[in-house]
């Protein structure tokens, strides 16, 4: 896998893999300007959608625990 480069400053991107609701997400964060890019299954996705998914996940988890 080639080293990803920041689209803004050309710096190295650090990839962090997360799993949200069974979906594999990759957050690429620039070590220089802190620009972040989210990808799901190789496709770039909107950060707002990721935040919505992350904030709703704990509620679903709690609900399943209380049943
Ligand atoms: Zn950058």
PDB file of the backbone (N, CA, C, O) and the ligand in Angstrom, with CONECT records:
HET     ZN  A 101       1
ATOM      1  N   UNK A   1       0.860  -1.196   0.000  1.00  0.00           N
ATOM      2  CA  UNK A   1       0.000   0.000   0.000  1.00  0.00           C
ATOM      3  C   UNK A   1       0.895   1.244   0.000  1.00  0.00           C
ATOM      4  O   UNK A   1       1.705   1.427   0.909  1.00  0.00           O
ATOM      5  N   UNK A   2       0.749   2.092  -1.014  1.00  0.00           N
ATOM      6  CA  UNK A   2       1.596   3.292  -1.092  1.00  0.00           C
ATOM      7  C   UNK A   2       1.278   4.263   0.039  1.00  0.00           C
ATOM      8  O   UNK A   2       0.155   4.303   0.541  1.00  0.00           O
ATOM      9  N   UNK A   3       2.266   5.034   0.426  1.00  0.00           N
ATOM     10  CA  UNK A   3       2.053   6.026   1.462  1.00  0.00           C
ATOM     11  C   UNK A   3       1.135   7.132   0.955  1.00  0.00           C
ATOM     12  O   UNK A   3       1.386   7.739  -0.086  1.00  0.00           O
ATOM     13  N   UNK A   4       0.064   7.381   1.711  1.00  0.00           N
ATOM     14  CA  UNK A   4      -0.881   8.421   1.308  1.00  0.00           C
ATOM     15  C   UNK A   4      -0.305   9.790   1.614  1.00  0.00           C
ATOM     16  O   UNK A   4       0.426   9.980   2.587  1.00  0.00           O
ATOM     17  N   UNK A   5      -0.656  10.739   0.755  1.00  0.00           N
ATOM     18  CA  UNK A   5      -0.185  12.110   0.939  1.00  0.00           C
ATOM     19  C   UNK A   5      -1.378  13.046   1.142  1.00  0.00           C
ATOM     20  O   UNK A   5      -2.437  12.871   0.540  1.00  0.00           O
ATOM     21  N   UNK A   6      -1.178  14.033   1.998  1.00  0.00           N
ATOM     22  CA  UNK A   6      -2.205  15.035   2.257  1.00  0.00           C
ATOM     23  C   UNK A   6      -2.471  15.841   0.988  1.00  0.00           C
ATOM     24  O   UNK A   6      -1.545  16.300   0.320  1.00  0.00           O
ATOM     25  N   UNK A   7      -3.778  16.008   0.664  1.00  0.00           N
ATOM     26  CA  UNK A   7      -4.139  16.790  -0.520  1.00  0.00           C
ATOM     27  C   UNK A   7      -3.899  18.280  -0.298  1.00  0.00           C
ATOM     28  O   UNK A   7      -3.818  19.044  -1.260  1.00  0.00           O
ATOM     29  N   UNK A   8      -3.786  18.696   0.950  1.00  0.00           N
ATOM     30  CA  UNK A   8      -3.635  20.124   1.264  1.00  0.00           C
ATOM     31  C   UNK A   8      -2.163  20.541   1.269  1.00  0.00           C
ATOM     32  O   UNK A   8      -1.796  21.520   0.619  1.00  0.00           O
ATOM     33  N   UNK A   9      -1.317  19.805   1.999  1.00  0.00           N
ATOM     34  CA  UNK A   9       0.070  20.248   2.176  1.00  0.00           C
ATOM     35  C   UNK A   9       1.087  19.222   1.677  1.00  0.00           C
ATOM     36  O   UNK A   9       2.283  19.511   1.643  1.00  0.00           O
ATOM     37  N   UNK A  10       0.629  18.024   1.288  1.00  0.00           N
ATOM     38  CA  UNK A  10       1.542  17.017   0.778  1.00  0.00           C
ATOM     39  C   UNK A  10       2.276  16.242   1.856  1.00  0.00           C
ATOM     40  O   UNK A  10       3.181  15.464   1.557  1.00  0.00           O
ATOM     41  N   UNK A  11       1.891  16.451   3.117  1.00  0.00           N
ATOM     42  CA  UNK A  11       2.532  15.753   4.222  1.00  0.00           C
ATOM     43  C   UNK A  11       2.078  14.304   4.332  1.00  0.00           C
ATOM     44  O   UNK A  11       1.146  13.880   3.649  1.00  0.00           O
ATOM     45  N   UNK A  12       2.742  13.559   5.190  1.00  0.00           N
ATOM     46  CA  UNK A  12       2.383  12.159   5.400  1.00  0.00           C
ATOM     47  C   UNK A  12       1.037  12.055   6.108  1.00  0.00           C
ATOM     48  O   UNK A  12       0.743  12.815   7.031  1.00  0.00           O
ATOM     49  N   UNK A  13       0.225  11.096   5.656  1.00  0.00           N
ATOM     50  CA  UNK A  13      -1.042  10.816   6.318  1.00  0.00           C
ATOM     51  C   UNK A  13      -0.882   9.605   7.223  1.00  0.00           C
ATOM     52  O   UNK A  13      -0.249   8.614   6.858  1.00  0.00           O
ATOM     53  N   UNK A  14      -1.469   9.705   8.408  1.00  0.00           N
ATOM     54  CA  UNK A  14      -1.488   8.578   9.330  1.00  0.00           C
ATOM     55  C   UNK A  14      -2.875   7.957   9.271  1.00  0.00           C
ATOM     56  O   UNK A  14      -3.870   8.633   9.531  1.00  0.00           O
ATOM     57  N   UNK A  15      -2.946   6.675   8.930  1.00  0.00           N
ATOM     58  CA  UNK A  15      -4.240   6.007   8.788  1.00  0.00           C
ATOM     59  C   UNK A  15      -4.613   5.304  10.087  1.00  0.00           C
ATOM     60  O   UNK A  15      -3.808   4.583  10.676  1.00  0.00           O
ATOM     61  N   UNK A  16      -5.852   5.530  10.521  1.00  0.00           N
ATOM     62  CA  UNK A  16      -6.368   4.871  11.714  1.00  0.00           C
ATOM     63  C   UNK A  16      -7.626   4.107  11.312  1.00  0.00           C
ATOM     64  O   UNK A  16      -8.563   4.694  10.772  1.00  0.00           O
ATOM     65  N   UNK A  17      -7.651   2.809  11.570  1.00  0.00           N
ATOM     66  CA  UNK A  17      -8.798   1.994  11.182  1.00  0.00           C
ATOM     67  C   UNK A  17      -9.756   1.833  12.344  1.00  0.00           C
ATOM     68  O   UNK A  17      -9.349   1.552  13.472  1.00  0.00           O
ATOM     69  N   UNK A  18     -11.037   2.017  12.052  1.00  0.00           N
ATOM     70  CA  UNK A  18     -12.082   1.880  13.057  1.00  0.00           C
ATOM     71  C   UNK A  18     -13.180   1.002  12.487  1.00  0.00           C
ATOM     72  O   UNK A  18     -13.343   0.915  11.270  1.00  0.00           O
ATOM     73  N   UNK A  19     -13.927   0.353  13.356  1.00  0.00           N
ATOM     74  CA  UNK A  19     -15.111  -0.377  12.915  1.00  0.00           C
ATOM     75  C   UNK A  19     -16.323   0.231  13.607  1.00  0.00           C
ATOM     76  O   UNK A  19     -16.398   0.234  14.836  1.00  0.00           O
ATOM     77  N   UNK A  20     -17.271   0.746  12.829  1.00  0.00           N
ATOM     78  CA  UNK A  20     -18.479   1.358  13.363  1.00  0.00           C
ATOM     79  C   UNK A  20     -19.677   0.627  12.794  1.00  0.00           C
ATOM     80  O   UNK A  20     -19.876   0.597  11.579  1.00  0.00           O
ATOM     81  N   UNK A  21     -20.476   0.035  13.672  1.00  0.00           N
ATOM     82  CA  UNK A  21     -21.656  -0.714  13.242  1.00  0.00           C
ATOM     83  C   UNK A  21     -21.302  -1.748  12.177  1.00  0.00           C
ATOM     84  O   UNK A  21     -22.052  -1.942  11.220  1.00  0.00           O
ATOM     85  N   UNK A  22     -20.180  -2.398  12.343  1.00  0.00           N
ATOM     86  CA  UNK A  22     -19.795  -3.445  11.417  1.00  0.00           C
ATOM     87  C   UNK A  22     -19.176  -2.944  10.132  1.00  0.00           C
ATOM     88  O   UNK A  22     -18.796  -3.739   9.272  1.00  0.00           O
ATOM     89  N   UNK A  23     -19.067  -1.617   9.990  1.00  0.00           N
ATOM     90  CA  UNK A  23     -18.429  -1.063   8.796  1.00  0.00           C
ATOM     91  C   UNK A  23     -16.991  -0.718   9.116  1.00  0.00           C
ATOM     92  O   UNK A  23     -16.704  -0.131  10.160  1.00  0.00           O
ATOM     93  N   UNK A  24     -16.088  -1.080   8.225  1.00  0.00           N
ATOM     94  CA  UNK A  24     -14.683  -0.720   8.398  1.00  0.00           C
ATOM     95  C   UNK A  24     -14.459   0.687   7.874  1.00  0.00           C
ATOM     96  O   UNK A  24     -14.668   0.962   6.692  1.00  0.00           O
ATOM     97  N   UNK A  25     -14.033   1.572   8.759  1.00  0.00           N
ATOM     98  CA  UNK A  25     -13.740   2.954   8.377  1.00  0.00           C
ATOM     99  C   UNK A  25     -12.254   3.212   8.550  1.00  0.00           C
ATOM    100  O   UNK A  25     -11.618   2.653   9.444  1.00  0.00           O
ATOM    101  N   UNK A  26     -11.705   4.060   7.692  1.00  0.00           N
ATOM    102  CA  UNK A  26     -10.308   4.455   7.813  1.00  0.00           C
ATOM    103  C   UNK A  26     -10.250   5.976   7.887  1.00  0.00           C
ATOM    104  O   UNK A  26     -10.700   6.672   6.977  1.00  0.00           O
ATOM    105  N   UNK A  27      -9.694   6.480   8.979  1.00  0.00           N
ATOM    106  CA  UNK A  27      -9.479   7.912   9.092  1.00  0.00           C
ATOM    107  C   UNK A  27      -8.025   8.198   8.777  1.00  0.00           C
ATOM    108  O   UNK A  27      -7.124   7.673   9.431  1.00  0.00           O
ATOM    109  N   UNK A  28      -7.793   9.049   7.752  1.00  0.00           N
ATOM    110  CA  UNK A  28      -6.442   9.469   7.418  1.00  0.00           C
ATOM    111  C   UNK A  28      -6.235  10.878   7.955  1.00  0.00           C
ATOM    112  O   UNK A  28      -6.936  11.811   7.563  1.00  0.00           O
ATOM    113  N   UNK A  29      -5.273  11.025   8.852  1.00  0.00           N
ATOM    114  CA  UNK A  29      -5.021  12.321   9.488  1.00  0.00           C
ATOM    115  C   UNK A  29      -3.638  12.807   9.090  1.00  0.00           C
ATOM    116  O   UNK A  29      -2.660  12.069   9.203  1.00  0.00           O
ATOM    117  N   UNK A  30      -3.555  14.058   8.620  1.00  0.00           N
ATOM    118  CA  UNK A  30      -2.275  14.630   8.220  1.00  0.00           C
ATOM    119  C   UNK A  30      -1.459  14.973   9.461  1.00  0.00           C
ATOM    120  O   UNK A  30      -1.967  15.589  10.398  1.00  0.00           O
ATOM    121  N   UNK A  31      -0.195  14.570   9.460  1.00  0.00           N
ATOM    122  CA  UNK A  31       0.654  14.829  10.624  1.00  0.00           C
ATOM    123  C   UNK A  31       1.117  16.279  10.672  1.00  0.00           C
ATOM    124  O   UNK A  31       1.667  16.719  11.681  1.00  0.00           O
ATOM    125  N   UNK A  32       0.899  17.026   9.589  1.00  0.00           N
ATOM    126  CA  UNK A  32       1.378  18.412   9.544  1.00  0.00           C
ATOM    127  C   UNK A  32       0.230  19.415   9.738  1.00  0.00           C
ATOM    128  O   UNK A  32       0.293  20.253  10.638  1.00  0.00           O
ATOM    129  N   UNK A  33      -0.823  19.337   8.898  1.00  0.00           N
ATOM    130  CA  UNK A  33      -1.879  20.347   8.967  1.00  0.00           C
ATOM    131  C   UNK A  33      -3.158  19.800   9.597  1.00  0.00           C
ATOM    132  O   UNK A  33      -4.135  20.535   9.739  1.00  0.00           O
ATOM    133  N   UNK A  34      -3.167  18.505   9.983  1.00  0.00           N
ATOM    134  CA  UNK A  34      -4.289  17.902  10.702  1.00  0.00           C
ATOM    135  C   UNK A  34      -5.560  17.781   9.866  1.00  0.00           C
ATOM    136  O   UNK A  34      -6.648  17.614  10.418  1.00  0.00           O
ATOM    137  N   UNK A  35      -5.434  17.865   8.535  1.00  0.00           N
ATOM    138  CA  UNK A  35      -6.582  17.595   7.676  1.00  0.00           C
ATOM    139  C   UNK A  35      -6.952  16.121   7.799  1.00  0.00           C
ATOM    140  O   UNK A  35      -6.079  15.254   7.773  1.00  0.00           O
ATOM    141  N   UNK A  36      -8.238  15.839   7.934  1.00  0.00           N
ATOM    142  CA  UNK A  36      -8.680  14.454   8.104  1.00  0.00           C
ATOM    143  C   UNK A  36      -9.592  14.026   6.974  1.00  0.00           C
ATOM    144  O   UNK A  36     -10.478  14.770   6.555  1.00  0.00           O
ATOM    145  N   UNK A  37      -9.366  12.823   6.490  1.00  0.00           N
ATOM    146  CA  UNK A  37     -10.186  12.252   5.431  1.00  0.00           C
ATOM    147  C   UNK A  37     -10.708  10.900   5.909  1.00  0.00           C
ATOM    148  O   UNK A  37      -9.953  10.081   6.433  1.00  0.00           O
ATOM    149  N   UNK A  38     -11.998  10.680   5.722  1.00  0.00           N
ATOM    150  CA  UNK A  38     -12.607   9.416   6.134  1.00  0.00           C
ATOM    151  C   UNK A  38     -12.935   8.578   4.913  1.00  0.00           C
ATOM    152  O   UNK A  38     -13.400   9.092   3.896  1.00  0.00           O
ATOM    153  N   UNK A  39     -12.688   7.287   5.025  1.00  0.00           N
ATOM    154  CA  UNK A  39     -13.034   6.379   3.941  1.00  0.00           C
ATOM    155  C   UNK A  39     -13.756   5.160   4.515  1.00  0.00           C
ATOM    156  O   UNK A  39     -13.457   4.691   5.613  1.00  0.00           O
ATOM    157  N   UNK A  40     -14.705   4.672   3.741  1.00  0.00           N
ATOM    158  CA  UNK A  40     -15.428   3.453   4.091  1.00  0.00           C
ATOM    159  C   UNK A  40     -15.419   2.531   2.897  1.00  0.00           C
ATOM    160  O   UNK A  40     -15.894   2.902   1.823  1.00  0.00           O
ATOM    161  N   UNK A  41     -14.892   1.342   3.062  1.00  0.00           N
ATOM    162  CA  UNK A  41     -14.786   0.388   1.965  1.00  0.00           C
ATOM    163  C   UNK A  41     -14.083   1.008   0.757  1.00  0.00           C
ATOM    164  O   UNK A  41     -14.431   0.714  -0.387  1.00  0.00           O
ATOM    165  N   UNK A  42     -13.099   1.861   1.014  1.00  0.00           N
ATOM    166  CA  UNK A  42     -12.313   2.451  -0.063  1.00  0.00           C
ATOM    167  C   UNK A  42     -12.909   3.701  -0.667  1.00  0.00           C
ATOM    168  O   UNK A  42     -12.270   4.345  -1.499  1.00  0.00           O
ATOM    169  N   UNK A  43     -14.138   4.070  -0.262  1.00  0.00           N
ATOM    170  CA  UNK A  43     -14.772   5.263  -0.807  1.00  0.00           C
ATOM    171  C   UNK A  43     -14.680   6.403   0.198  1.00  0.00           C
ATOM    172  O   UNK A  43     -14.894   6.200   1.393  1.00  0.00           O
ATOM    173  N   UNK A  44     -14.364   7.590  -0.280  1.00  0.00           N
ATOM    174  CA  UNK A  44     -14.352   8.761   0.591  1.00  0.00           C
ATOM    175  C   UNK A  44     -15.774   9.052   1.051  1.00  0.00           C
ATOM    176  O   UNK A  44     -16.711   9.003   0.254  1.00  0.00           O
ATOM    177  N   UNK A  45     -15.934   9.353   2.328  1.00  0.00           N
ATOM    178  CA  UNK A  45     -17.256   9.652   2.869  1.00  0.00           C
ATOM    179  C   UNK A  45     -17.225  10.990   3.586  1.00  0.00           C
ATOM    180  O   UNK A  45     -16.157  11.510   3.911  1.00  0.00           O
ATOM    181  N   UNK A  46     -18.415  11.543   3.830  1.00  0.00           N
ATOM    182  CA  UNK A  46     -18.516  12.843   4.496  1.00  0.00           C
ATOM    183  C   UNK A  46     -18.298  12.673   5.989  1.00  0.00           C
ATOM    184  O   UNK A  46     -18.820  11.742   6.603  1.00  0.00           O
ATOM    185  N   UNK A  47     -17.518  13.587   6.572  1.00  0.00           N
ATOM    186  CA  UNK A  47     -17.236  13.525   7.999  1.00  0.00           C
ATOM    187  C   UNK A  47     -18.517  13.620   8.818  1.00  0.00           C
ATOM    188  O   UNK A  47     -18.636  12.957   9.848  1.00  0.00           O
ATOM    189  N   UNK A  48     -19.481  14.435   8.379  1.00  0.00           N
ATOM    190  CA  UNK A  48     -20.736  14.580   9.114  1.00  0.00           C
ATOM    191  C   UNK A  48     -21.435  13.237   9.270  1.00  0.00           C
ATOM    192  O   UNK A  48     -21.998  12.939  10.323  1.00  0.00           O
ATOM    193  N   UNK A  49     -21.395  12.432   8.215  1.00  0.00           N
ATOM    194  CA  UNK A  49     -22.026  11.122   8.296  1.00  0.00           C
ATOM    195  C   UNK A  49     -21.343  10.231   9.304  1.00  0.00           C
ATOM    196  O   UNK A  49     -22.001   9.463  10.006  1.00  0.00           O
ATOM    197  N   UNK A  50     -20.027  10.325   9.383  1.00  0.00           N
ATOM    198  CA  UNK A  50     -19.281   9.520  10.342  1.00  0.00           C
ATOM    199  C   UNK A  50     -19.632   9.940  11.765  1.00  0.00           C
ATOM    200  O   UNK A  50     -19.841   9.089  12.630  1.00  0.00           O
ATOM    201  N   UNK A  51     -19.698  11.247  12.012  1.00  0.00           N
ATOM    202  CA  UNK A  51     -20.035  11.730  13.354  1.00  0.00           C
ATOM    203  C   UNK A  51     -21.427  11.256  13.750  1.00  0.00           C
ATOM    204  O   UNK A  51     -21.645  10.845  14.889  1.00  0.00           O
ATOM    205  N   UNK A  52     -22.367  11.312  12.814  1.00  0.00           N
ATOM    206  CA  UNK A  52     -23.726  10.855  13.107  1.00  0.00           C
ATOM    207  C   UNK A  52     -23.707   9.369  13.456  1.00  0.00           C
ATOM    208  O   UNK A  52     -24.381   8.938  14.391  1.00  0.00           O
ATOM    209  N   UNK A  53     -22.936   8.591  12.706  1.00  0.00           N
ATOM    210  CA  UNK A  53     -22.848   7.158  12.986  1.00  0.00           C
ATOM    211  C   UNK A  53     -22.219   6.920  14.359  1.00  0.00           C
ATOM    212  O   UNK A  53     -22.699   6.084  15.124  1.00  0.00           O
ATOM    213  N   UNK A  54     -21.158   7.643  14.670  1.00  0.00           N
ATOM    214  CA  UNK A  54     -20.454   7.435  15.932  1.00  0.00           C
ATOM    215  C   UNK A  54     -21.333   7.810  17.116  1.00  0.00           C
ATOM    216  O   UNK A  54     -21.319   7.120  18.135  1.00  0.00           O
ATOM    217  N   UNK A  55     -22.111   8.910  16.998  1.00  0.00           N
ATOM    218  CA  UNK A  55     -22.918   9.366  18.124  1.00  0.00           C
ATOM    219  C   UNK A  55     -24.128   8.473  18.329  1.00  0.00           C
ATOM    220  O   UNK A  55     -24.643   8.380  19.444  1.00  0.00           O
ATOM    221  N   UNK A  56     -24.592   7.814  17.275  1.00  0.00           N
ATOM    222  CA  UNK A  56     -25.771   6.965  17.428  1.00  0.00           C
ATOM    223  C   UNK A  56     -25.388   5.557  17.878  1.00  0.00           C
ATOM    224  O   UNK A  56     -26.219   4.839  18.433  1.00  0.00           O
ATOM    225  N   UNK A  57     -24.155   5.162  17.648  1.00  0.00           N
ATOM    226  CA  UNK A  57     -23.740   3.796  17.976  1.00  0.00           C
ATOM    227  C   UNK A  57     -23.841   3.482  19.471  1.00  0.00           C
ATOM    228  O   UNK A  57     -24.366   2.426  19.825  1.00  0.00           O
ATOM    229  N   UNK A  58     -23.352   4.367  20.374  1.00  0.00           N
ATOM    230  CA  UNK A  58     -23.427   4.039  21.804  1.00  0.00           C
ATOM    231  C   UNK A  58     -24.854   3.874  22.286  1.00  0.00           C
ATOM    232  O   UNK A  58     -25.123   3.050  23.160  1.00  0.00           O
ATOM    233  N   UNK A  59     -25.784   4.658  21.721  1.00  0.00           N
ATOM    234  CA  UNK A  59     -27.185   4.524  22.140  1.00  0.00           C
ATOM    235  C   UNK A  59     -27.722   3.152  21.765  1.00  0.00           C
ATOM    236  O   UNK A  59     -28.408   2.506  22.558  1.00  0.00           O
ATOM    237  N   UNK A  60     -27.410   2.716  20.561  1.00  0.00           N
ATOM    238  CA  UNK A  60     -27.866   1.382  20.153  1.00  0.00           C
ATOM    239  C   UNK A  60     -27.275   0.315  21.070  1.00  0.00           C
ATOM    240  O   UNK A  60     -27.934  -0.660  21.429  1.00  0.00           O
ATOM    241  N   UNK A  61     -26.012   0.532  21.438  1.00  0.00           N
ATOM    242  CA  UNK A  61     -25.325  -0.439  22.285  1.00  0.00           C
ATOM    243  C   UNK A  61     -25.988  -0.509  23.662  1.00  0.00           C
ATOM    244  O   UNK A  61     -26.220  -1.596  24.191  1.00  0.00           O
ATOM    245  N   UNK A  62     -26.293   0.662  24.241  1.00  0.00           N
ATOM    246  CA  UNK A  62     -26.937   0.705  25.543  1.00  0.00           C
ATOM    247  C   UNK A  62     -28.288   0.021  25.512  1.00  0.00           C
ATOM    248  O   UNK A  62     -28.640  -0.741  26.413  1.00  0.00           O
ATOM    249  N   UNK A  63     -29.058   0.313  24.431  1.00  0.00           N
ATOM    250  CA  UNK A  63     -30.392  -0.255  24.330  1.00  0.00           C
ATOM    251  C   UNK A  63     -30.326  -1.783  24.334  1.00  0.00           C
ATOM    252  O   UNK A  63     -31.149  -2.450  24.963  1.00  0.00           O
ATOM    253  N   UNK A  64     -29.338  -2.326  23.626  1.00  0.00           N
ATOM    254  CA  UNK A  64     -29.259  -3.791  23.545  1.00  0.00           C
ATOM    255  C   UNK A  64     -28.839  -4.364  24.904  1.00  0.00           C
ATOM    256  O   UNK A  64     -29.218  -5.487  25.238  1.00  0.00           O
ATOM    257  N   UNK A  65     -28.068  -3.617  25.684  1.00  0.00           N
ATOM    258  CA  UNK A  65     -27.646  -4.103  26.990  1.00  0.00           C
ATOM    259  C   UNK A  65     -28.811  -4.139  27.989  1.00  0.00           C
ATOM    260  O   UNK A  65     -28.876  -5.034  28.832  1.00  0.00           O
ATOM    261  N   UNK A  66     -29.737  -3.160  27.896  1.00  0.00           N
ATOM    262  CA  UNK A  66     -30.803  -3.053  28.867  1.00  0.00           C
ATOM    263  C   UNK A  66     -31.931  -4.041  28.607  1.00  0.00           C
ATOM    264  O   UNK A  66     -32.793  -4.239  29.463  1.00  0.00           O
ATOM    265  N   UNK A  67     -31.929  -4.660  27.436  1.00  0.00           N
ATOM    266  CA  UNK A  67     -33.017  -5.604  27.107  1.00  0.00           C
ATOM    267  C   UNK A  67     -32.886  -6.909  27.900  1.00  0.00           C
ATOM    268  O   UNK A  67     -33.712  -7.809  27.747  1.00  0.00           O
TER     269      UNK A  67
HETATM  270 ZN    ZN A 101      -1.597  18.343   5.406  1.00  0.00          ZN
END
